[in-house]
Amino acid sequence: MASGIYNIFKTGVMAGSYSAVGAGTKPIFVALLNNSYTFNADNKYLGQFLGTYQVTGTAYVAGGHALSSPTVTQDDTDDEVVLDAADWTLGSSTITARFAILYSSYGGGSGSDPLICAIDFGSDQSSSSGNFSIQWAAEGIVNLT
């Protein structure tokens, strides 16, 4: 489902130092960005663009929200590793977003929180005093082959 995986995540995985993988000691958050954002795999940290592109609106918290039930599994049938989580819903919200950005939280929206991936919804998605939901792909959020 990932529209783009950030290089800092790939480097951390290869170096064995990315805490969102394996031990799972850091929570994974989702932040929502507006349609002015352009994916750049060289971005490293949430703080590089959070204030400029992050959405604002009812029920949305600056820095985003923690994902429920994040998992990392080895899929030997498809020869890949899969990062997945429970589908995400923000209730009673009024927001418009174009991108979801996943990152490993070291403090809930810290400028140095390392990025994982960006998901482009393809067009602006909105909620008006209702649910803003993201249904992750059946194959997972990130699939590394």
Secondary structure, DSSP 4 states (H G I P E B T S, - for coil): --SEE-HHHHHHHHHT--TTSSS--S-EEEEEE-TT----TT--BGGGTHHHHB---BTPPTT-EEPSS-EEEEETTTTEEEEE---EEEEEEEEEEEEEEEEE-SSSS-TTPBEEEEEEEEEEEEEEEEEEEE---TT-SEEE-
